[in-house]
């Protein structure tokens, strides 16, 4: 279930723990750059990006931000950063904004976009 009646900036500033706001802000910038057609939404209480289908979603805990890719099991993981064992989703756990590997995440985002476009 997606909710679009909440301002995403307000969501980040009020719902994301302060120690993770920079991480989420950097993820938003990466998504804008590498998936410019994706729309931000709040799904199941978390920040997500979607085009035809969900591309990625965040989950914030006290310890980290989990950046999950809906069809990540189909990705080629040349960077070795994806975790998960299910049939569909794979994720990257980020404890700090400095832990973001921009080139790896850009590759994963590009793969998510290609899969969403049927490729």
C-alpha positions as a Markdown table, in Angstrom:
| # | Residue | x | y | z |
|---|---|---|---|---|
| 1 | Unk | 0.0 | 0.0 | 0.0 |
| 2 | Unk | 1.5 | 3.3 | -1.1 |
| 3 | Unk | 0.8 | 6.6 | 0.6 |
| 4 | Unk | 1.5 | 9.8 | -1.4 |
| 5 | Unk | -0.2 | 12.4 | 0.8 |
| 6 | Unk | 2.8 | 12.8 | 3.0 |
| 7 | Unk | 5.7 | 15.1 | 2.0 |
| 8 | Unk | 8.8 | 13.0 | 1.6 |
| 9 | Unk | 11.1 | 15.7 | 3.1 |
| 10 | Unk | 8.8 | 15.9 | 6.1 |
| 11 | Unk | 8.9 | 12.1 | 6.4 |
| 12 | Unk | 12.7 | 12.0 | 6.4 |
| 13 | Unk | 12.9 | 14.9 | 8.9 |
| 14 | Unk | 10.3 | 13.4 | 11.3 |
| 15 | Unk | 10.3 | 9.6 | 10.9 |
| 16 | Unk | 13.9 | 8.8 | 10.0 |
| 17 | Unk | 16.2 | 8.6 | 13.0 |
| 18 | Unk | 18.6 | 11.6 | 13.1 |
| 19 | Unk | 21.7 | 9.4 | 12.7 |
| 20 | Unk | 20.4 | 8.0 | 9.5 |
| 21 | Unk | 19.0 | 11.1 | 7.8 |
| 22 | Unk | 22.2 | 11.7 | 5.8 |
| 23 | Unk | 22.2 | 8.2 | 4.6 |
| 24 | Unk | 18.6 | 8.4 | 3.4 |
| 25 | Unk | 19.3 | 11.8 | 1.8 |
| 26 | Unk | 22.2 | 10.4 | -0.1 |
| 27 | Unk | 20.1 | 7.4 | -1.3 |
| 28 | Unk | 17.4 | 9.8 | -2.5 |
| 29 | Unk | 20.0 | 11.7 | -4.5 |
| 30 | Unk | 21.3 | 8.5 | -6.0 |
| 31 | Unk | 17.8 | 7.5 | -7.0 |
| 32 | Unk | 17.1 | 10.9 | -8.5 |
| 33 | Unk | 20.3 | 10.6 | -10.5 |
| 34 | Unk | 20.1 | 7.0 | -11.7 |
| 35 | Unk | 16.4 | 6.5 | -11.8 |
| 36 | Unk | 15.0 | 9.9 | -12.7 |
| 37 | Unk | 11.6 | 8.6 | -13.7 |
| 38 | Unk | 11.1 | 6.8 | -10.3 |
| 39 | Unk | 8.5 | 8.3 | -8.0 |
| 40 | Unk | 9.1 | 8.4 | -4.3 |
| 41 | Unk | 6.3 | 7.1 | -2.1 |
| 42 | Unk | 5.8 | 5.8 | 1.5 |
| 43 | Unk | 4.9 | 2.1 | 1.3 |
| 44 | Unk | 4.2 | 0.2 | 4.5 |
| 45 | Unk | 5.8 | 3.0 | 6.5 |
| 46 | Unk | 9.0 | 3.1 | 4.5 |
| 47 | Unk | 10.4 | 5.3 | 1.8 |
| 48 | Unk | 10.2 | 3.5 | -1.6 |
| 49 | Unk | 10.8 | 4.3 | -5.3 |
| 50 | Unk | 8.6 | 3.0 | -8.1 |
| 51 | Unk | 8.2 | 3.2 | -11.8 |
| 52 | Unk | 5.8 | 0.5 | -13.1 |
| 53 | Unk | 6.7 | -1.6 | -10.1 |
| 54 | Unk | 8.7 | -1.0 | -6.9 |
| 55 | Unk | 12.4 | -0.5 | -7.6 |
| 56 | Unk | 13.7 | -0.1 | -4.1 |
| 57 | Unk | 12.6 | 0.5 | -0.6 |
| 58 | Unk | 14.4 | 1.6 | 2.6 |
| 59 | Unk | 14.0 | 0.1 | 6.1 |
| 60 | Unk | 15.5 | 2.1 | 9.0 |
| 61 | Unk | 16.4 | 0.6 | 12.3 |
| 62 | Unk | 18.4 | 2.0 | 15.2 |
| 63 | Unk | 21.6 | 0.3 | 13.8 |
| 64 | Unk | 21.3 | 0.8 | 10.0 |
| 65 | Unk | 19.4 | 1.7 | 6.9 |
| 66 | Unk | 18.6 | -1.3 | 4.7 |
| 67 | Unk | 18.3 | -0.4 | 1.0 |
| 68 | Unk | 16.4 | -3.3 | -0.6 |
| 69 | Unk | 15.8 | -4.0 | -4.3 |
| 70 | Unk | 12.5 | -5.6 | -5.1 |
| 71 | Unk | 13.9 | -7.8 | -7.9 |
| 72 | Unk | 17.5 | -7.9 | -6.6 |
| 73 | Unk | 17.7 | -11.7 | -6.9 |
| 74 | Unk | 17.8 | -11.2 | -10.6 |
| 75 | Unk | 20.7 | -8.8 | -10.4 |
| 76 | Unk | 24.3 | -9.5 | -11.5 |
| 77 | Unk | 26.1 | -8.8 | -8.2 |
| 78 | Unk | 29.6 | -7.9 | -9.5 |
| 79 | Unk | 30.2 | -5.8 | -6.3 |
| 80 | Unk | 29.4 | -8.6 | -3.9 |
| 81 | Unk | 27.3 | -6.3 | -1.6 |
| 82 | Unk | 23.9 | -7.8 | -1.9 |
| 83 | Unk | 22.5 | -9.8 | 1.0 |
| 84 | Unk | 19.4 | -12.0 | 1.1 |
| 85 | Unk | 18.3 | -15.5 | 0.3 |
| 86 | Unk | 14.6 | -15.1 | -0.8 |
| 87 | Unk | 13.3 | -15.6 | -4.3 |
| 88 | Unk | 13.0 | -11.9 | -5.1 |
| 89 | Unk | 14.5 | -9.2 | -2.8 |
| 90 | Unk | 18.2 | -8.4 | -2.1 |
| 91 | Unk | 19.5 | -5.7 | 0.1 |
| 92 | Unk | 22.5 | -3.7 | 1.2 |
| 93 | Unk | 22.9 | -2.7 | 4.9 |
| 94 | Unk | 24.3 | 0.8 | 5.5 |
| 95 | Unk | 25.4 | 1.7 | 9.0 |
| 96 | Unk | 26.6 | 5.2 | 8.0 |
| 97 | Unk | 26.4 | 7.5 | 5.0 |
| 98 | Unk | 30.1 | 7.0 | 4.5 |
| 99 | Unk | 29.4 | 3.3 | 3.9 |
| 100 | Unk | 27.6 | 4.0 | 0.7 |
| 101 | Unk | 29.4 | 2.6 | -2.3 |
| 102 | Unk | 28.0 | 5.0 | -4.9 |
| 103 | Unk | 29.2 | 3.1 | -8.0 |
| 104 | Unk | 27.9 | -0.2 | -6.8 |
| 105 | Unk | 24.5 | 1.3 | -5.8 |
| 106 | Unk | 24.3 | 3.1 | -9.2 |
| 107 | Unk | 24.8 | -0.2 | -10.9 |
| 108 | Unk | 22.1 | -1.9 | -8.8 |
| 109 | Unk | 19.7 | 1.0 | -9.4 |
| 110 | Unk | 20.4 | 0.8 | -13.1 |
| 111 | Unk | 19.6 | -2.9 | -13.1 |
| 112 | Unk | 16.4 | -2.3 | -11.2 |
| 113 | Unk | 15.3 | 0.2 | -13.8 |
| 114 | Unk | 16.2 | -2.1 | -16.7 |
| 115 | Unk | 14.2 | -4.9 | -15.1 |
| 116 | Unk | 11.3 | -2.6 | -14.5 |
| 117 | Unk | 11.3 | -1.7 | -18.2 |
| 118 | Unk | 11.2 | -5.3 | -19.1 |
| 119 | Unk | 14.9 | -5.7 | -19.9 |
